[in-house]
């Protein structure tokens, strides 16, 4: 299967992508992983991306598209893949259509993870990270520490990252609504969109997604 995963920040895309890719036996291709791999390996696209990032500029679509194209052409992706974070906008979606057309293949589905905006804010703004070890993550509502502000594991101070503040989350949602959400209508016109609620336990959402995709 060839699947695009889309949803707002806080929808659990990364978690669901990993489970779905494993269940479907296809590679999980995330934009973040593409950038890290290309930059660490010093590929021409990685060098170009890093030059923009160091200058504080947005990486052009052409670079992201090039990285995605290279990855989709690797051997493990011949029989399918799950794209997470790409395409990010309609221009990238149109480019993906062209890439797939060149390979004489097409998308099977666009899985839209739906989460109410207030829930997104609650999920992200409630995160608390340990200053001693960032792997120790808590949540003010869903996984509260025994003592407020103190890590259960090592006793370190828990804090809220600037990226997780409510103001920042709402700005990220605005960007999502403006840039990424339009691809849902783009793919809906191709009858590819499958929408499920991303509320509930991780395994419950995965089960709903698998059922929807199999239909």
C-alpha positions, -999 to 999 in steps of 0.1 A, spaced: 0 0 0 10 36 -6 -4 59 20 -2 95 30 -8 102 67 -21 137 75 -34 154 107 -28 184 129 1 186 154 -7 165 184 -28 140 165 -2 113 171 9 109 135 44 97 144 32 70 168 4 58 145 28 59 115 52 35 132 25 11 142 7 11 108 39 8 88 48 -23 109 14 -38 106 14 -32 68 50 -42 64 59 -10 45 86 16 54 76 47 74 90 77 56 89 109 77 101 143 67 121 147 99 140 114 92 146 124 56 162 157 67 183 141 94 195 113 72 204 136 43 222 162 65 241 136 85 252 118 53 262 151 36 241 144 5 238 173 -20 202 178 -9 212 176 27 239 202 22 215 225 4 188 221 31 213 228 59 225 260 42 189 273 43 184 262 79 216 279 91 204 311 74 171 308 93 152 304 60 126 279 50 138 249 30 123 252 -5 97 226 -16 121 214 -43 146 202 -18 120 183 3 105 168 -28 139 157 -40 146 139 -7 112 122 -7 116 111 -43 150 96 -36 137 77 -5 106 64 -24 129 50 -51 148 28 -26 143 -9 -27 123 -13 5 97 11 -8 90 -6 -41 59 -23 -29 46 5 -8 53 32 19 37 54 45 44 91 41 44 111 73 49 149 70 50 148 32 33 163 13 30 194 35 12 215 10 -7 213 -23 24 220 -44 41 191 -28 10 169 -33 10 178 -70 47 169 -72 41 136 -55 14 128 -81 40 134 -108 66 112 -90 41 83 -87 30 88 -123 66 84 -134 68 51 -116 34 40 -130 19 36 -94 -6 56 -74 -17 63 -39 -41 39 -22 -53 62 6 -48 94 24 -54 87 61 -67 119 79 -64 118 117 -91 140 131 -86 157 165 -106 186 180 -84 218 183 -89 221 220 -77 185 225 -46 192 204 -38 222 227 -45 201 258 -22 173 245 8 194 236 5 222 262 3 196 290 37 181 283 63 184 309 100 174 303 127 166 328 157 190 328 180 161 337 169 137 310 146 147 282 135 111 278 115 115 310 82 130 297 51 136 317 17 152 311 -2 174 334 -35 155 327 -27 121 312 5 112 330 10 135 359 40 132 381 35 121 418 48 155 429 40 185 407 71 198 389 93 169 400 104 140 378 93 106 392 124 89 378 153 111 389 138 139 409 148 165 383 128 197 376 100 193 351 94 222 327 73 231 297 93 236 264 87 269 246 74 250 216 47 234 238 32 266 251 -4 272 242 4 303 222 30 284 201 6 254 196 -21 277 183 3 293 159 13 258 147 -24 250 142 -28 282 121 1 271 99 -15 236 96 -49 250 86 -34 274 61 -7 252 45 -14 215 50 -52 211 55 -59 221 19 -43 189 7 -72 170 23 -96 187 -2 -70 181 -30 -70 143 -23 -107 142 -15 -113 152 -51 -94 121 -60 -116 100 -37 -86 90 -16 -93 105 18 -102 82 48 -110 101 79 -109 86 114 -110 100 149 -76 100 166 -92 102 201 -87 72 224 -59 49 233 -31 43 208 -40 7 200 -77 17 196 -68 44 170 -45 19 152 -73 -6 150 -97 20 136 -70 30 110 -63 -5 99 -100 -13 96 -106 19 75 -76 12 53 -86 -24 46 -120 -12 34 
